[in-house]
C-alpha cells in the first residue's frame, strides 16, 4: 500500500503514538507530515509506503 491516511488525532496521544499504532496494524512503513503535541487535537496526515520485504 502506498498512500495517505488522514487521522483525526484525539487529545492525549502524540504523533509518534499514532504512527506506531498504524505501523503495527498495517505492517507498513508510516510517517507523519507534522508533529502534534499530546494536548493538540486535529488532522494528522500519515504517509504510508509499501515495505517490499513483506511481498
N, CA, C and O atoms as a Tripos MOL2 file, in Angstrom:
@<TRIPOS>MOLECULE
protein
  220   219    55     0     0
PROTEIN
NO_CHARGES

@<TRIPOS>ATOM
      1 N           0.8460   -1.1700    0.0000 N.3       1 UNK1
      2 CA          0.0000    0.0000    0.0000 C.3       1 UNK1
      3 C           0.8910    1.2330    0.0000 C.2       1 UNK1
      4 O           1.8250    1.3240    0.7970 O.2       1 UNK1
      5 N           0.6180    2.1530   -0.8620 N.am      2 UNK2
      6 CA          1.2410    3.4710   -0.8530 C.3       2 UNK2
      7 C           0.1190    4.4810   -0.7980 C.2       2 UNK2
      8 O          -0.8400    4.3860   -1.5640 O.2       2 UNK2
      9 N           0.2240    5.4490    0.0970 N.am      3 UNK3
     10 CA         -0.8410    6.4310    0.1430 C.3       3 UNK3
     11 C          -0.7920    7.3240    1.3550 C.2       3 UNK3
     12 O           0.2020    7.3810    2.0800 O.2       3 UNK3
     13 N          -1.8910    8.0170    1.5540 N.am      4 UNK4
     14 CA         -2.0420    8.9620    2.6610 C.3       4 UNK4
     15 C          -3.2610    8.5410    3.4730 C.2       4 UNK4
     16 O          -4.3170    8.2260    2.9240 O.2       4 UNK4
     17 N          -3.0920    8.5430    4.7680 N.am      5 UNK5
     18 CA         -4.1780    8.2310    5.6830 C.3       5 UNK5
     19 C          -4.3840    9.4520    6.5700 C.2       5 UNK5
     20 O          -3.4480    9.9140    7.2210 O.2       5 UNK5
     21 N          -5.5930    9.9690    6.5960 N.am      6 UNK6
     22 CA         -5.9030   11.1590    7.4000 C.3       6 UNK6
     23 C          -6.4800   10.6990    8.7360 C.2       6 UNK6
     24 O          -7.4800    9.9830    8.7780 O.2       6 UNK6
     25 N          -5.8380   11.1190    9.8260 N.am      7 UNK7
     26 CA         -6.2540   10.7520   11.1810 C.3       7 UNK7
     27 C          -6.7620   11.9940   11.8970 C.2       7 UNK7
     28 O          -6.1560   13.0610   11.8030 O.2       7 UNK7
     29 N          -7.8690   11.8570   12.6090 N.am      8 UNK8
     30 CA         -8.3650   12.9170   13.4890 C.3       8 UNK8
     31 C          -7.8070   12.6110   14.8800 C.2       8 UNK8
     32 O          -8.3970   11.8350   15.6320 O.2       8 UNK8
     33 N          -6.6660   13.2230   15.2180 N.am      9 UNK9
     34 CA         -5.9580   12.9090   16.4570 C.3       9 UNK9
     35 C          -6.6970   13.4560   17.6730 C.2       9 UNK9
     36 O          -7.0810   14.6240   17.7310 O.2       9 UNK9
     37 N          -6.8770   12.5670   18.6330 N.am     10 UNK10
     38 CA         -7.5130   12.9640   19.8850 C.3      10 UNK10
     39 C          -6.4760   13.4550   20.8880 C.2      10 UNK10
     40 O          -5.2880   13.1550   20.7700 O.2      10 UNK10
     41 N          -6.9350   14.2020   21.8590 N.am     11 UNK11
     42 CA         -6.0950   14.6970   22.9420 C.3      11 UNK11
     43 C          -5.5390   13.5040   23.7350 C.2      11 UNK11
     44 O          -6.2460   12.5250   23.9750 O.2      11 UNK11
     45 N          -4.2830   13.5970   24.1310 N.am     12 UNK12
     46 CA         -3.6760   12.5560   24.9510 C.3      12 UNK12
     47 C          -2.7200   11.6480   24.2080 C.2      12 UNK12
     48 O          -1.9780   10.8910   24.8340 O.2      12 UNK12
     49 N          -2.7210   11.7070   22.8810 N.am     13 UNK13
     50 CA         -1.8110   10.8950   22.0720 C.3      13 UNK13
     51 C          -0.7990   11.8030   21.3830 C.2      13 UNK13
     52 O          -1.1400   12.9130   20.9730 O.2      13 UNK13
     53 N           0.4400   11.3410   21.2550 N.am     14 UNK14
     54 CA          1.4380   12.0750   20.4730 C.3      14 UNK14
     55 C           1.3590   11.5840   19.0270 C.2      14 UNK14
     56 O           0.7670   10.5420   18.7430 O.2      14 UNK14
     57 N           1.9610   12.3460   18.1250 N.am     15 UNK15
     58 CA          2.0350   11.9090   16.7270 C.3      15 UNK15
     59 C           2.7610   10.5730   16.6410 C.2      15 UNK15
     60 O           2.3800    9.7040   15.8570 O.2      15 UNK15
     61 N           3.7970   10.4120   17.4380 N.am     16 UNK16
     62 CA          4.5620    9.1650   17.4540 C.3      16 UNK16
     63 C           3.6900    7.9890   17.8980 C.2      16 UNK16
     64 O           3.8010    6.8950   17.3440 O.2      16 UNK16
     65 N           2.8330    8.2030   18.8840 N.am     17 UNK17
     66 CA          1.9130    7.1460   19.3370 C.3      17 UNK17
     67 C           1.0420    6.6640   18.1840 C.2      17 UNK17
     68 O           0.8680    5.4620   17.9850 O.2      17 UNK17
     69 N           0.5010    7.6070   17.4300 N.am     18 UNK18
     70 CA         -0.3920    7.2760   16.3140 C.3      18 UNK18
     71 C           0.3640    6.5290   15.2260 C.2      18 UNK18
     72 O          -0.1150    5.5180   14.7130 O.2      18 UNK18
     73 N           1.5530    7.0290   14.8720 N.am     19 UNK19
     74 CA          2.3640    6.3700   13.8420 C.3      19 UNK19
     75 C           2.6900    4.9370   14.2680 C.2      19 UNK19
     76 O           2.5910    4.0180   13.4550 O.2      19 UNK19
     77 N           3.0670    4.7410   15.4990 N.am     20 UNK20
     78 CA          3.4060    3.3970   15.9910 C.3      20 UNK20
     79 C           2.2180    2.4450   15.8840 C.2      20 UNK20
     80 O           2.3740    1.3000   15.4590 O.2      20 UNK20
     81 N           1.0380    2.9110   16.2650 N.am     21 UNK21
     82 CA         -0.1660    2.0680   16.2010 C.3      21 UNK21
     83 C          -0.4990    1.6870   14.7650 C.2      21 UNK21
     84 O          -0.8260    0.5350   14.4810 O.2      21 UNK21
     85 N          -0.4160    2.6630   13.8560 N.am     22 UNK22
     86 CA         -0.7480    2.4000   12.4540 C.3      22 UNK22
     87 C           0.2780    1.4600   11.8280 C.2      22 UNK22
     88 O          -0.0880    0.5860   11.0420 O.2      22 UNK22
     89 N           1.5690    1.6280   12.1680 N.am     23 UNK23
     90 CA          2.6090    0.7140   11.6680 C.3      23 UNK23
     91 C           2.2960   -0.7240   12.0520 C.2      23 UNK23
     92 O           2.4150   -1.6310   11.2290 O.2      23 UNK23
     93 N           1.8970   -0.9310   13.2980 N.am     24 UNK24
     94 CA          1.5930   -2.2840   13.7720 C.3      24 UNK24
     95 C           0.3690   -2.8620   13.0730 C.2      24 UNK24
     96 O           0.3470   -4.0460   12.7350 O.2      24 UNK24
     97 N          -0.6440   -2.0360   12.8560 N.am     25 UNK25
     98 CA         -1.8730   -2.5010   12.2160 C.3      25 UNK25
     99 C          -1.6310   -2.8630   10.7520 C.2      25 UNK25
    100 O          -2.0600   -3.9200   10.2880 O.2      25 UNK25
    101 N          -0.9400   -1.9780   10.0240 N.am     26 UNK26
    102 CA         -0.7550   -2.1730    8.5830 C.3      26 UNK26
    103 C           0.4860   -2.9720    8.2180 C.2      26 UNK26
    104 O           0.5890   -3.4790    7.1020 O.2      26 UNK26
    105 N           1.4350   -3.0900    9.1500 N.am     27 UNK27
    106 CA          2.7170   -3.7290    8.8700 C.3      27 UNK27
    107 C           3.3910   -3.0800    7.6550 C.2      27 UNK27
    108 O           3.9110   -3.7640    6.7740 O.2      27 UNK27
    109 N           3.3660   -1.7640    7.6350 N.am     28 UNK28
    110 CA          3.9590   -0.9620    6.5600 C.3      28 UNK28
    111 C           4.8020    0.1490    7.1700 C.2      28 UNK28
    112 O           4.7430    0.4000    8.3740 O.2      28 UNK28
    113 N           5.5920    0.8160    6.3190 N.am     29 UNK29
    114 CA          6.3480    1.9850    6.7650 C.3      29 UNK29
    115 C           5.3890    3.1730    6.8110 C.2      29 UNK29
    116 O           4.6460    3.4160    5.8600 O.2      29 UNK29
    117 N           5.4100    3.9140    7.9250 N.am     30 UNK30
    118 CA          4.4830    5.0250    8.1240 C.3      30 UNK30
    119 C           5.2420    6.2200    8.7010 C.2      30 UNK30
    120 O           6.1040    6.0570    9.5650 O.2      30 UNK30
    121 N           4.9220    7.3960    8.2280 N.am     31 UNK31
    122 CA          5.4870    8.6310    8.7640 C.3      31 UNK31
    123 C           4.4120    9.7010    8.8080 C.2      31 UNK31
    124 O           3.3470    9.5340    8.2140 O.2      31 UNK31
    125 N           4.6790   10.8010    9.5090 N.am     32 UNK32
    126 CA          3.7130   11.8920    9.5770 C.3      32 UNK32
    127 C           4.2970   13.1530    8.9770 C.2      32 UNK32
    128 O           5.5120   13.2670    8.8110 O.2      32 UNK32
    129 N           3.4320   14.1000    8.6520 N.am     33 UNK33
    130 CA          3.8700   15.3140    7.9630 C.3      33 UNK33
    131 C           4.0450   16.4970    8.9050 C.2      33 UNK33
    132 O           4.4430   17.5800    8.4770 O.2      33 UNK33
    133 N           3.7510   16.2950   10.1800 N.am     34 UNK34
    134 CA          3.9180   17.3740   11.1480 C.3      34 UNK34
    135 C           3.5330   16.8950   12.5230 C.2      34 UNK34
    136 O           2.5670   16.1470   12.6790 O.2      34 UNK34
    137 N           4.2760   17.3160   13.5170 N.am     35 UNK35
    138 CA          4.0610   16.8430   14.8710 C.3      35 UNK35
    139 C           2.9390   17.6070   15.5580 C.2      35 UNK35
    140 O           2.8540   18.8320   15.4730 O.2      35 UNK35
    141 N           2.0750   16.8490   16.2470 N.am     36 UNK36
    142 CA          1.0620   17.4310   17.1250 C.3      36 UNK36
    143 C           1.3730   16.9620   18.5430 C.2      36 UNK36
    144 O           1.5270   15.7640   18.7800 O.2      36 UNK36
    145 N           1.4650   17.8930   19.4800 N.am     37 UNK37
    146 CA          1.7800   17.5010   20.8570 C.3      37 UNK37
    147 C           0.5700   16.8060   21.4960 C.2      37 UNK37
    148 O          -0.5300   16.8540   20.9450 O.2      37 UNK37
    149 N           0.7640   16.1650   22.6430 N.am     38 UNK38
    150 CA         -0.3140   15.3830   23.2550 C.3      38 UNK38
    151 C          -1.5790   16.1850   23.5860 C.2      38 UNK38
    152 O          -2.6660   15.6100   23.6360 O.2      38 UNK38
    153 N          -1.4630   17.4830   23.8100 N.am     39 UNK39
    154 CA         -2.6360   18.2850   24.1370 C.3      39 UNK39
    155 C          -3.4000   18.7560   22.8960 C.2      39 UNK39
    156 O          -4.5430   19.2000   22.9960 O.2      39 UNK39
    157 N          -2.7610   18.6560   21.7340 N.am     40 UNK40
    158 CA         -3.3810   19.1290   20.4930 C.3      40 UNK40
    159 C          -4.3480   18.0900   19.9370 C.2      40 UNK40
    160 O          -4.1650   16.8860   20.1140 O.2      40 UNK40
    161 N          -5.3660   18.5780   19.2710 N.am     41 UNK41
    162 CA         -6.2910   17.7230   18.5290 C.3      41 UNK41
    163 C          -6.3200   18.2260   17.0970 C.2      41 UNK41
    164 O          -5.9870   19.3800   16.8300 O.2      41 UNK41
    165 N          -6.7170   17.3640   16.1820 N.am     42 UNK42
    166 CA         -6.8480   17.8120   14.8030 C.3      42 UNK42
    167 C          -6.3440   16.8000   13.8080 C.2      42 UNK42
    168 O          -6.0960   15.6390   14.1340 O.2      42 UNK42
    169 N          -6.1990   17.2670   12.5870 N.am     43 UNK43
    170 CA         -5.8390   16.4170   11.4570 C.3      43 UNK43
    171 C          -4.3500   16.0920   11.4930 C.2      43 UNK43
    172 O          -3.5040   16.9770   11.6240 O.2      43 UNK43
    173 N          -4.0520   14.7980   11.3720 N.am     44 UNK44
    174 CA         -2.6690   14.3230   11.3000 C.3      44 UNK44
    175 C          -2.5430   13.4420   10.0550 C.2      44 UNK44
    176 O          -2.9200   12.2710   10.0920 O.2      44 UNK44
    177 N          -2.0130   13.9960    8.9410 N.am     45 UNK45
    178 CA         -1.8230   13.1830    7.7430 C.3      45 UNK45
    179 C          -0.6630   12.2050    7.9430 C.2      45 UNK45
    180 O           0.4200   12.5940    8.3790 O.2      45 UNK45
    181 N          -0.9040   10.9400    7.6200 N.am     46 UNK46
    182 CA          0.1360    9.9170    7.6810 C.3      46 UNK46
    183 C           0.4560    9.4590    6.2730 C.2      46 UNK46
    184 O          -0.4440    9.2620    5.4560 O.2      46 UNK46
    185 N           1.7370    9.2890    5.9880 N.am     47 UNK47
    186 CA          2.1950    8.7990    4.6950 C.3      47 UNK47
    187 C           2.5640    7.3320    4.8510 C.2      47 UNK47
    188 O           3.2810    6.9570    5.7790 O.2      47 UNK47
    189 N           2.0670    6.5040    3.9360 N.am     48 UNK48
    190 CA          2.2670    5.0620    4.0390 C.3      48 UNK48
    191 C           3.0170    4.5900    2.8040 C.2      48 UNK48
    192 O           2.6730    4.9360    1.6740 O.2      48 UNK48
    193 N           4.0610    3.7850    3.0490 N.am     49 UNK49
    194 CA          4.8570    3.2380    1.9500 C.3      49 UNK49
    195 C           4.9600    1.7300    2.1000 C.2      49 UNK49
    196 O           5.1930    1.2130    3.1930 O.2      49 UNK49
    197 N           4.7870    1.0460    1.0050 N.am     50 UNK50
    198 CA          4.8710   -0.4060    0.9950 C.3      50 UNK50
    199 C           6.2540   -0.8520    1.4400 C.2      50 UNK50
    200 O           7.2670   -0.3510    0.9530 O.2      50 UNK50
    201 N           6.2850   -1.8000    2.3700 N.am     51 UNK51
    202 CA          7.5310   -2.4480    2.7810 C.3      51 UNK51
    203 C           7.7220   -3.6440    1.8530 C.2      51 UNK51
    204 O           7.0300   -4.6520    1.9950 O.2      51 UNK51
    205 N           8.6370   -3.5460    0.9210 N.am     52 UNK52
    206 CA          8.7750   -4.5880   -0.0980 C.3      52 UNK52
    207 C           9.2990   -5.9060    0.4560 C.2      52 UNK52
    208 O           9.2510   -6.9260   -0.2310 O.2      52 UNK52
    209 N           9.7970   -5.9000    1.6850 N.am     53 UNK53
    210 CA         10.2200   -7.1600    2.3140 C.3      53 UNK53
    211 C           9.0280   -8.0340    2.6570 C.2      53 UNK53
    212 O           9.1850   -9.2310    2.8940 O.2      53 UNK53
    213 N           7.8200   -7.4420    2.6870 N.am     54 UNK54
    214 CA          6.6130   -8.1750    3.0370 C.3      54 UNK54
    215 C           5.9460   -8.8440    1.8360 C.2      54 UNK54
    216 O           4.9130   -9.4970    1.9880 O.2      54 UNK54
    217 N           6.5170   -8.6890    0.6660 N.am     55 UNK55
    218 CA          5.9040   -9.2640   -0.5500 C.3      55 UNK55
    219 C           6.1400  -10.7580   -0.5930 C.2      55 UNK55
    220 O           5.7060  -11.4240   -1.5320 O.2      55 UNK55
@<TRIPOS>BOND
     1     1     2 1
     2     2     3 1
     3     3     4 2
     4     3     5 am
     5     5     6 1
     6     6     7 1
     7     7     8 2
     8     7     9 am
     9     9    10 1
    10    10    11 1
    11    11    12 2
    12    11    13 am
    13    13    14 1
    14    14    15 1
    15    15    16 2
    16    15    17 am
    17    17    18 1
    18    18    19 1
    19    19    20 2
    20    19    21 am
    21    21    22 1
    22    22    23 1
    23    23    24 2
    24    23    25 am
    25    25    26 1
    26    26    27 1
    27    27    28 2
    28    27    29 am
    29    29    30 1
    30    30    31 1
    31    31    32 2
    32    31    33 am
    33    33    34 1
    34    34    35 1
    35    35    36 2
    36    35    37 am
    37    37    38 1
    38    38    39 1
    39    39    40 2
    40    39    41 am
    41    41    42 1
    42    42    43 1
    43    43    44 2
    44    43    45 am
    45    45    46 1
    46    46    47 1
    47    47    48 2
    48    47    49 am
    49    49    50 1
    50    50    51 1
    51    51    52 2
    52    51    53 am
    53    53    54 1
    54    54    55 1
    55    55    56 2
    56    55    57 am
    57    57    58 1
    58    58    59 1
    59    59    60 2
    60    59    61 am
    61    61    62 1
    62    62    63 1
    63    63    64 2
    64    63    65 am
    65    65    66 1
    66    66    67 1
    67    67    68 2
    68    67    69 am
    69    69    70 1
    70    70    71 1
    71    71    72 2
    72    71    73 am
    73    73    74 1
    74    74    75 1
    75    75    76 2
    76    75    77 am
    77    77    78 1
    78    78    79 1
    79    79    80 2
    80    79    81 am
    81    81    82 1
    82    82    83 1
    83    83    84 2
    84    83    85 am
    85    85    86 1
    86    86    87 1
    87    87    88 2
    88    87    89 am
    89    89    90 1
    90    90    91 1
    91    91    92 2
    92    91    93 am
    93    93    94 1
    94    94    95 1
    95    95    96 2
    96    95    97 am
    97    97    98 1
    98    98    99 1
    99    99   100 2
   100    99   101 am
   101   101   102 1
   102   102   103 1
   103   103   104 2
   104   103   105 am
   105   105   106 1
   106   106   107 1
   107   107   108 2
   108   107   109 am
   109   109   110 1
   110   110   111 1
   111   111   112 2
   112   111   113 am
   113   113   114 1
   114   114   115 1
   115   115   116 2
   116   115   117 am
   117   117   118 1
   118   118   119 1
   119   119   120 2
   120   119   121 am
   121   121   122 1
   122   122   123 1
   123   123   124 2
   124   123   125 am
   125   125   126 1
   126   126   127 1
   127   127   128 2
   128   127   129 am
   129   129   130 1
   130   130   131 1
   131   131   132 2
   132   131   133 am
   133   133   134 1
   134   134   135 1
   135   135   136 2
   136   135   137 am
   137   137   138 1
   138   138   139 1
   139   139   140 2
   140   139   141 am
   141   141   142 1
   142   142   143 1
   143   143   144 2
   144   143   145 am
   145   145   146 1
   146   146   147 1
   147   147   148 2
   148   147   149 am
   149   149   150 1
   150   150   151 1
   151   151   152 2
   152   151   153 am
   153   153   154 1
   154   154   155 1
   155   155   156 2
   156   155   157 am
   157   157   158 1
   158   158   159 1
   159   159   160 2
   160   159   161 am
   161   161   162 1
   162   162   163 1
   163   163   164 2
   164   163   165 am
   165   165   166 1
   166   166   167 1
   167   167   168 2
   168   167   169 am
   169   169   170 1
   170   170   171 1
   171   171   172 2
   172   171   173 am
   173   173   174 1
   174   174   175 1
   175   175   176 2
   176   175   177 am
   177   177   178 1
   178   178   179 1
   179   179   180 2
   180   179   181 am
   181   181   182 1
   182   182   183 1
   183   183   184 2
   184   183   185 am
   185   185   186 1
   186   186   187 1
   187   187   188 2
   188   187   189 am
   189   189   190 1
   190   190   191 1
   191   191   192 2
   192   191   193 am
   193   193   194 1
   194   194   195 1
   195   195   196 2
   196   195   197 am
   197   197   198 1
   198   198   199 1
   199   199   200 2
   200   199   201 am
   201   201   202 1
   202   202   203 1
   203   203   204 2
   204   203   205 am
   205   205   206 1
   206   206   207 1
   207   207   208 2
   208   207   209 am
   209   209   210 1
   210   210   211 1
   211   211   212 2
   212   211   213 am
   213   213   214 1
   214   214   215 1
   215   215   216 2
   216   215   217 am
   217   217   218 1
   218   218   219 1
   219   219   220 2
@<TRIPOS>SUBSTRUCTURE
     1 UNK1         2 RESIDUE 1 A UNK
     2 UNK2         6 RESIDUE 1 A UNK
     3 UNK3        10 RESIDUE 1 A UNK
     4 UNK4        14 RESIDUE 1 A UNK
     5 UNK5        18 RESIDUE 1 A UNK
     6 UNK6        22 RESIDUE 1 A UNK
     7 UNK7        26 RESIDUE 1 A UNK
     8 UNK8        30 RESIDUE 1 A UNK
     9 UNK9        34 RESIDUE 1 A UNK
    10 UNK10       38 RESIDUE 1 A UNK
    11 UNK11       42 RESIDUE 1 A UNK
    12 UNK12       46 RESIDUE 1 A UNK
    13 UNK13       50 RESIDUE 1 A UNK
    14 UNK14       54 RESIDUE 1 A UNK
    15 UNK15       58 RESIDUE 1 A UNK
    16 UNK16       62 RESIDUE 1 A UNK
    17 UNK17       66 RESIDUE 1 A UNK
    18 UNK18       70 RESIDUE 1 A UNK
    19 UNK19       74 RESIDUE 1 A UNK
    20 UNK20       78 RESIDUE 1 A UNK
    21 UNK21       82 RESIDUE 1 A UNK
    22 UNK22       86 RESIDUE 1 A UNK
    23 UNK23       90 RESIDUE 1 A UNK
    24 UNK24       94 RESIDUE 1 A UNK
    25 UNK25       98 RESIDUE 1 A UNK
    26 UNK26      102 RESIDUE 1 A UNK
    27 UNK27      106 RESIDUE 1 A UNK
    28 UNK28      110 RESIDUE 1 A UNK
    29 UNK29      114 RESIDUE 1 A UNK
    30 UNK30      118 RESIDUE 1 A UNK
    31 UNK31      122 RESIDUE 1 A UNK
    32 UNK32      126 RESIDUE 1 A UNK
    33 UNK33      130 RESIDUE 1 A UNK
    34 UNK34      134 RESIDUE 1 A UNK
    35 UNK35      138 RESIDUE 1 A UNK
    36 UNK36      142 RESIDUE 1 A UNK
    37 UNK37      146 RESIDUE 1 A UNK
    38 UNK38      150 RESIDUE 1 A UNK
    39 UNK39      154 RESIDUE 1 A UNK
    40 UNK40      158 RESIDUE 1 A UNK
    41 UNK41      162 RESIDUE 1 A UNK
    42 UNK42      166 RESIDUE 1 A UNK
    43 UNK43      170 RESIDUE 1 A UNK
    44 UNK44      174 RESIDUE 1 A UNK
    45 UNK45      178 RESIDUE 1 A UNK
    46 UNK46      182 RESIDUE 1 A UNK
    47 UNK47      186 RESIDUE 1 A UNK
    48 UNK48      190 RESIDUE 1 A UNK
    49 UNK49      194 RESIDUE 1 A UNK
    50 UNK50      198 RESIDUE 1 A UNK
    51 UNK51      202 RESIDUE 1 A UNK
    52 UNK52      206 RESIDUE 1 A UNK
    53 UNK53      210 RESIDUE 1 A UNK
    54 UNK54      214 RESIDUE 1 A UNK
    55 UNK55      218 RESIDUE 1 A UNK
